[in-house]
């Protein structure tokens, strides 16, 4: 190495379920659309996003703690059925 190259920092986010920090690429972004939490795997949907590990344990923790509503700054409860189905389909 010439001494001029620096390793690139990987952006990190916090999982709303387990509250652990992880690389942004390891987490699934979720966005609130009309009272429903929808997955945003490409990260292109407008609005505030919340990140969660793509495992059922973290999704269930987030739902039980009402973390999606808090992280997405939504008024009232949000339906997280779509994100749960997405995680179930991705599991081997």
N, C-alpha and C positions, 0 to 999 in steps of 0.2 A: 504494500500500500504506500501511496505517496505521502500520506499524512494529511491530505486535503479532503479525503472522502470521509463522510460521517454516516454512521448507520441511521437509517430513517426510523423515526419514532412511529410506532403503530398506535393509532387512536384507540383509546380504551373507553368503555362504557360500563355502567353498573347495572346488573340484572335486578329488575324490580321484584323478583321472587325471592332469591336467596341473598341479595344484597352483596354479591361478590363481584369484583371488577374483572373484566375479561376483555380480550381484543374485540373490537367492533365487528370483525368478520365472523367471530364465533357466536354472536348473539343474533336473535331474530328481532327486527324492528316491528313494532305494532303502532297503529294509528287509530284514533277514534273517528269513525265516519257515521254520523247520524245515530249515535247511541250504541254502536257496535264496534268492538275492537277487531280490526282486520289486520292480518299479517301484511307486511310490506318488505318482502325479501330483497327487492332491488333498491329500496331506500329512496324512492322517487315520489311517493305520495306527499301531498302538501300537508302542513300542519305539524304539530308537536308530536314527537315520537317517544315511545318507551321501549326499552330493550329488555329481552328475557332470553334465558337459555332455552334452546329448542328441545326441552325435555318436560314431561308431564309434571314432575315434581315441582319445578320452578313455576310453571303456569298455574298449578293448583295453589301454591303458596301466594302467588300474586293475586289470585282471585279471592282467596280467603282473607288476605290482609287488606283488600280493596286498594291495592297498589296501582292498578291501571287507572282508576278514577283520579287518584291523587297525582300520579306522574303526568297524566294527560290533561290535568286541570279541568276535568269534566264535572258538570253539575249532575249529581245523582248517579245511580249505579249504571255500569256498562255491561253489555252482554259479551262475554268472552268465548262463546261457543265456536266461532269461526277459527280463532287462533288455536283452540284446543284440538279441533278436527285437523288442522294443518300439522300440528305437532304429532298427533297420532298417526297420520299418514306417512310422515317422514321417518317414524321409528321403524327399525328393522323387524 
